[in-house]
């Protein structure tokens, strides 16, 4: 996908009960500026697209934002204890509008049904990754698209045939990177991404 794509996920069908976020209020203008600044810092230039200004906010008892959701109630982000965002699937869909491989870990076809159902993604199935990913980063787990082959030699002996940049990218899940990009590629062992929310769950 290109940076011009409008992928907000707001029309992705009915909201599952576990995916809906109850909101207390809308986003104030000064909050919107702050949210966009955090998004750009955490996910890179262009990530301001995570917030359009039409979202609702669930607040703590002291009035601070806890979660931000789309107008339909889909969770975009939750505020982590470290001040950074943790992504919901709707937030992941919006970040797909950033140029690949930004914030992405691509996995092979064998792991697609498992990751989409909220099972963790393991390094041996990684077929492409944003080279800037570090442990603890929030990431999108995808299949297909231009991230496939990023930093990985798919022609190596025993590598499975995978769709490349000509195949459509499918968001499978969002979660937290457990290894740096180099570890996922070089070691091919252990958990690559601890999945939080899958698109088929």
Secondary structure, DSSP 8 states (H G I E B T S, - for coil): --TT-----TTSSS--TTTB---SEE--HHHHHHHHHHHHHHH-TTGGGG--S--EEEE-TTS-EEEEE-TTSBEEEEE-TTSSEEE-HHHHHHHTTS-TTTTEEEE-GGGHHHHHTT--EEGGGEEEE-TT--TT-EEEEEESSTTTTTT--TTSTT------TTS--EEEEEEEESS-HHHHHHT--SEEEEEEEETT-
